[in-house]
Amino acid sequence: MSDSRRRSGRTHPIRIAVVLVLVLIAACGRTDSDTPGPAPARTPPAIVVTEERSGERIVDLTVRSTALGGTAPVRLVTPTGWDARTPGRTWPVLYLLPGGDGDHASWTADSDVEELPQLRDVLVVIPSMPMFGFYTNWHNAGREDPRQVETFHLDEVIPLLERDYGAGQRRVVAGLSQGGYGALKYTAQHPGMFRAAASYSGWLHPLRRADVVLAAARVVGADGAALWGDPLRDRAVWEANDVYHLSDKLIGVPIYLSAGTGAPGEFDLPDLPREELFPELDRLADEFPGDVVDVVEAVMDESTRAVAERLRRLGGEPITNFTAGTHNPPYWEREFHRSLPMLLDALGTTR
């Protein structure tokens, strides 16, 4: 990553979208037969309506989804030999989840995932998500809602890729910002689906700052109460989708957790002013140290530390890294590199 990209991360368009929502491998060619089995498909099969080669290793799929009531893109970073695959040939899979804007191109635009030799024998899958999707089937007071994000990812995309695109059943998952939340939530709610999970600046404990979740929804024109309902009346729904309250389901799974403090770090200019975004968030500034210029990241740090501490109290052993830094792609790329050995070890690859 160039120095200019690192230094200018605070105005990157993906950061802007993420801030608004805040809040939002065994060897190549192995068939993964010693895992719990394919993800169950409880909805009509998703259909690929277009397939486009977007780079030497990148293939973009447009998927027609029943869960979303329309189409959504999914990006593949393909492994060595993928183009010449034969029926039954599969690769271990790393699912990489984007931030709150749900951009399927974000990981390849803001990290070197496509270039890493360690991933030449791994199929990397980057599914999109509707803006402010929060990796959740929206509650909407029990009424049908077109934002069935979890069903799209787990019951449609995974079976589709395992059927037609060489995805094996050895799976790990990682994500940035809202995607970090999704990685841990999916792992906790679906035991055996993912062998390891990593979160970089994820908002893992949204119930702690429920008012900010609802305010962020208003900023992007969404009805936050449709996500998990009212945080008081529907507390059980919030807890069922809150990683802090799901931590017991992660014991025994390799977990990597990282976040910045919100103070300027190695990829930030030292004299950054504090950003002001919307009142429910801005008024939290006084709760954090005076050198915090990025309240978004400070909230993610608070949330991630709470989950790390709870995991340890329950007997888990998460790998953690908490340093100075802001809510920006250079930090997520760094943390992705640091977590990669754990993820690859879980996949069974030796590269």
Beta strands, then each sheet from edge to edge (+ up, - down):
strand 1: 47-53
strand 2: 58-65
strand 3: 70-77
strand 4: 91-97
strand 5: 123-127
strand 6: 167-176
strand 7: 197-200
strand 8: 255-260
strand 9: 319-323
sheet 1: 1+ 2- 3+ 5- 4- 6- 7- 8- 9-
end
